Amino acid sequence: MASRARSLALSALALVVAGALVAFAEGCGSQTSIPDSKLIGALDLKHTARGYEMGGDPFCSIDQLLNDADEVSQANDSAGAAAFVIAGPDGEVGVLAKRPFAPDCTQRAERALKRLERKSG
């Protein structure tokens, strides 16, 4: 009888562990990560010594590429006076822009990030 109870307990434990692994895998798999190359192409970024510039314009400087929703969220939480986040409408992809940042660059970035989110989603 004791071995049957032990067998049932092990079976129950195995089911719990399997369920946890499935839930973890689903959570990890739902995150979409956009490669740097796609962000660079979509925003027409040029690499400089200080980061990136949209179309080579120094008033459109990008400090960091944000490849997924977690990076966008973390950057939003930590952005200070010198930088701000520009993200797609769903917050799945974005950039950390450096001030001063021209208003027309903000609009171009928002449009490009929106298109990129649509293509990836």
C-alpha positions as CSV (number, residue, x, y, z in Angstrom):
1,M,0.0,0.0,0.0
2,A,2.9,2.3,0.8
3,S,4.5,1.8,-2.6
4,R,1.1,2.5,-4.3
5,A,0.8,5.8,-2.4
6,R,4.4,6.7,-3.3
7,S,3.7,5.9,-6.9
8,L,0.7,8.2,-7.0
9,A,2.6,11.0,-5.3
10,L,5.4,10.7,-7.9
11,S,2.8,10.7,-10.7
12,A,1.2,13.8,-9.3
13,L,4.5,15.5,-8.9
14,A,5.5,14.7,-12.5
15,L,2.2,16.2,-13.7
16,V,2.8,19.4,-11.7
17,V,6.4,19.7,-13.0
18,A,5.2,19.1,-16.6
19,G,2.5,21.7,-16.3
20,A,5.0,24.2,-15.0
21,L,7.4,23.6,-17.8
22,V,4.6,24.0,-20.4
23,A,3.5,27.3,-18.8
24,F,7.1,28.5,-18.7
25,A,7.7,27.6,-22.4
26,E,4.5,29.3,-23.5
27,G,5.5,32.5,-21.6
28,C,9.0,32.5,-23.1
29,G,7.8,31.7,-26.6
30,S,5.2,34.5,-26.8
31,Q,7.9,37.3,-26.7
32,T,8.9,38.5,-30.2
33,S,12.4,39.8,-30.5
34,I,13.3,41.9,-33.5
35,P,16.9,41.6,-34.7
36,D,19.1,44.8,-34.7
37,S,19.5,44.5,-38.5
38,K,15.7,44.9,-39.0
39,L,15.6,48.0,-36.7
40,I,18.6,49.5,-38.4
41,G,17.0,49.0,-41.8
42,A,13.5,50.2,-40.9
43,L,14.8,53.4,-39.3
44,D,17.6,54.1,-41.8
45,L,20.2,54.1,-39.0
46,K,23.8,55.0,-39.5
47,H,26.3,53.8,-36.9
48,T,28.4,56.6,-35.4
49,A,30.9,56.8,-32.5
50,R,28.0,58.0,-30.3
51,G,25.5,55.3,-31.3
52,Y,23.1,55.6,-34.2
53,E,21.7,58.5,-36.3
54,M,18.5,58.3,-38.4
55,G,19.6,59.1,-41.9
56,G,22.9,60.4,-40.6
57,D,21.2,63.4,-38.9
58,P,22.9,64.3,-35.6
59,F,19.6,65.7,-34.3
60,C,18.1,62.2,-34.7
61,S,20.5,60.3,-32.4
62,I,19.6,56.9,-31.0
63,D,21.4,55.5,-28.0
64,Q,20.0,52.0,-27.8
65,L,17.9,49.6,-29.9
66,L,15.0,48.0,-28.0
67,N,14.3,44.6,-29.6
68,D,11.4,43.4,-27.5
69,A,8.6,44.4,-25.1
70,D,10.8,43.7,-22.0
71,E,13.6,46.0,-23.3
72,V,11.0,48.7,-24.1
73,S,9.5,48.5,-20.6
74,Q,12.9,48.6,-18.9
75,A,14.0,51.6,-20.9
76,N,10.7,53.4,-20.1
77,D,11.4,52.8,-16.4
78,S,14.9,54.0,-16.5
79,A,14.9,56.8,-19.2
80,G,16.1,60.1,-17.8
81,A,16.2,63.7,-18.8
82,A,18.9,63.0,-21.5
83,A,16.9,60.2,-23.3
84,F,13.4,59.0,-24.0
85,V,11.8,56.0,-25.5
86,I,10.1,55.9,-28.9
87,A,8.2,52.6,-29.3
88,G,5.7,51.0,-31.7
89,P,2.1,51.3,-30.7
90,D,2.1,47.8,-29.1
91,G,5.4,48.5,-27.2
92,E,7.0,45.4,-28.8
93,V,9.9,47.3,-30.3
94,G,11.5,50.7,-29.9
95,V,14.6,52.9,-29.5
96,L,16.1,55.0,-26.8
97,A,16.5,58.4,-28.4
98,K,18.9,61.1,-27.2
99,R,17.8,64.7,-26.7
100,P,17.7,67.0,-28.6
101,F,15.7,64.9,-31.0
102,A,14.0,66.6,-34.0
103,P,10.1,66.3,-34.0
104,D,10.1,65.0,-37.6
105,C,12.5,62.3,-36.6
106,T,10.1,61.2,-33.8
107,Q,7.3,61.0,-36.3
108,R,9.4,59.0,-38.8
109,A,10.6,56.6,-36.1
110,E,7.0,56.1,-34.8
111,R,5.8,55.2,-38.4
112,A,8.7,52.9,-39.0
113,L,8.3,51.1,-35.7
114,K,4.6,50.7,-36.3
115,R,5.3,49.1,-39.7
116,L,7.9,46.8,-38.2
117,E,5.5,45.6,-35.4
118,R,2.9,44.8,-38.1
119,K,5.4,42.8,-40.1
120,S,6.7,40.8,-37.1
121,G,3.3,40.2,-35.5
